[in-house]
Amino acid sequence: MNEANEKEKNIVEQILEVIEELRPFINMDGGDIEFVRFDEEEKTVYVRLMGACAMCMSQDSTLEHGLLEAISEKVPEVQHIINVPL
């Protein structure tokens, strides 16, 4: 594995750690979250909100002010987060 692939793998592992830390809070509201992918070039995490979160009117706020802030705090390479609907 080359150095670039190793770096991206490490970034994805860190993103997954943050998602797992936040999952119980999302589950308490009847929702869930699935990691889809990380695009290093776009500095974007793609996730899928499910359950109650999939149709929630506060979805954008959850993404921007909850998930993105938490992820980018631990993984500064992440600058955007996008929900990929089912």
N, C-alpha and C positions, 0 to 999 in steps of 0.2 A: 504494500500500500504506500503510495507516495505521500509526501508531507501535506499537500493540499487536502487530500482525502482524509488523512488522519485528523487534521484541524477541523474539517467539517463534521467528522464523526464525533469529535469532542464537543463541538457546539451543539449538535443534536442531542447528545447525552445530557448536557446541561439544561437544554430546553425541556426535555422529558422529565428531568428532576423537578423543575419548577412546576410543570403541569401536574405532576403527581402530588406535590405539596398543596396545590390549589384545588385539586379534584374533590376533596371532602366538602369544601365550601360550596362548590358548584352542585354536588350531589344533594346537599341539604335543601337546595331550592328546586329539586326535582329534575335537574339537568345533568349533563355529562359533557365531556370534551374529548375529542380524539385528535391526536397529532397527525397531520397529513404529510407535511414535508417542510423543509427549510430551503429557501433559495438564497444561497450565499451572495450571488451577484446583486439581487434585489434587496438583500438584507431583510427578507420577509419570512415570517412563519405563517404557514397555512394550517388552520385547524378546522374542525367540524364541531359546531355546537349541536348537542342532541337533547332529546327530552324536552322539558319545559323551556330550556334555554334556546331551543331552535326557533321558537316563534315569539320569544320575549321581546317586548318593546324596549327593554333596557340592554339589549344585546350589544349595541355599539359601545355603550358606556362600559359594559363588562369587558369587552375586548380592549378598548383603548386605555381605560383608567384602572383596570384590574390586571388583566393578563399581560398586556404589553408592558406596563410599568414594572410588574414583578419579573418578567422574563428579561427585559433590557437592563434591569438593575444587576442581575447576575450574569447576563450574557450581552455585553455592550454592542456586539456585532449586530444584534437584532434591532431594527428601527421601525418595522411595520408588522402588523398582524392582520390577517384576512380570514374571515369565516368562509368556508367552502360548503354551501348548502348541499343537502342530500340530492 
